Amino acid sequence: MIIITVVAIIVLIFGLVVFRGAPYLPSHASEVEAAFTNLYPLTPGDMLIDVGSGDGIILRLAAKHGARATGYEINPILVGVSWLLSRGNRLIRTELADFWRKELPPEVTIVYAFSISRDTSSLMKKLQQESDRLAKPLTLMTYGASLEHKKAVKKRRGHHLYLFTPLQEEKA
Ligand SMILES: C[S@@+](CC[C@H](N)C(=O)[O-])C[C@H]1O[C@@H](n2cnc3c(N)ncnc32)[C@H](O)[C@@H]1O
């Protein structure tokens, strides 16, 4: 009975996530590695945010390039897994958080999102808002679903790269 209850809770936690974003499915590591090398060569000067960081694979790949990497993950089980797999790596942080409710840190340079088509408009709005608020350009790398209403500056297989620049404040 206890096992059934535990399994039901785990299934529920993984299932409920779909109301807030993409369900758990890890990016293909070799594809990401190629994207971090050729599409957007990550450097130690970068600070990457992974929107829904799952088991933290993106964070660990980013850290291999010397970049700082923070993951926001809504599923507490995956936050634990990510923490365990990334422990000891000072470049990596994993936060139990709903991305839509987070303000990005001022040091962010690139946001990574393996999302679903349903969320691409909200993602685009969020990136523009954050670029405006921080008054700095932000790069978004998507995997899987691409943005419908914005032109990618570069792409490679399943990865697309977008640039968000702060909108000029209208003069009164
Ligand atoms: C498709 S997986 C991507 C995992 C990882 N980024 C990768 O590329 O391998 C999406 C992840 O986002 C998480 N997620 C969904 N909605 C979220 C939200 N609103 N805030 C934070 N994490 C979310 C899910 O729990 C899942 O782990």
The ligand as a MOL file (V3000), in Angstrom:
LIG
                    3D

  0  0  0     0  0            999 V3000
M  V30 BEGIN CTAB
M  V30 COUNTS 27 29 0 0 0
M  V30 BEGIN ATOM
M  V30 1 C 11.5650 19.1260 -21.4060 0
M  V30 2 S 12.2320 19.0920 -19.7590 0 CHG=1
M  V30 3 C 13.8150 19.8360 -20.0280 0
M  V30 4 C 14.8510 19.4430 -19.0080 0
M  V30 5 C 16.2300 20.0600 -19.2570 0
M  V30 6 N 16.1470 21.4900 -19.3920 0
M  V30 7 C 16.8640 19.5110 -20.4990 0
M  V30 8 O 16.8430 20.2200 -21.5260 0
M  V30 9 O 17.3450 18.3720 -20.4830 0 CHG=-1
M  V30 10 C 11.2780 20.4300 -19.0290 0
M  V30 11 C 11.4860 20.5840 -17.5390 0
M  V30 12 O 10.8550 21.7890 -17.1320 0
M  V30 13 C 10.2420 21.5940 -15.8590 0
M  V30 14 N 9.2040 22.6380 -15.7440 0
M  V30 15 C 8.0070 22.6770 -16.3870 0
M  V30 16 N 7.3650 23.8250 -16.1010 0
M  V30 17 C 8.1760 24.5460 -15.2780 0
M  V30 18 C 8.0800 25.8280 -14.6590 0
M  V30 19 N 6.9970 26.6140 -14.8390 0
M  V30 20 N 9.0980 26.2590 -13.8760 0
M  V30 21 C 10.2120 25.4740 -13.6970 0
M  V30 22 N 10.3400 24.2340 -14.2590 0
M  V30 23 C 9.3570 23.7850 -15.0470 0
M  V30 24 C 9.7560 20.1560 -15.9070 0
M  V30 25 O 9.5890 19.6170 -14.6140 0
M  V30 26 C 10.8820 19.4700 -16.6900 0
M  V30 27 O 11.8730 18.9740 -15.8350 0
M  V30 END ATOM
M  V30 BEGIN BOND
M  V30 1 1 1 2
M  V30 2 1 2 3
M  V30 3 1 2 10
M  V30 4 1 3 4
M  V30 5 1 4 5
M  V30 6 1 5 6
M  V30 7 1 5 7
M  V30 8 2 7 8
M  V30 9 1 7 9
M  V30 10 1 10 11
M  V30 11 1 11 12
M  V30 12 1 11 26
M  V30 13 1 12 13
M  V30 14 1 13 14
M  V30 15 1 13 24
M  V30 16 1 14 15
M  V30 17 1 14 23
M  V30 18 2 15 16
M  V30 19 1 16 17
M  V30 20 1 17 18
M  V30 21 2 17 23
M  V30 22 1 18 19
M  V30 23 2 18 20
M  V30 24 1 20 21
M  V30 25 2 21 22
M  V30 26 1 22 23
M  V30 27 1 24 25
M  V30 28 1 24 26
M  V30 29 1 26 27
M  V30 END BOND
M  V30 END CTAB
M  END
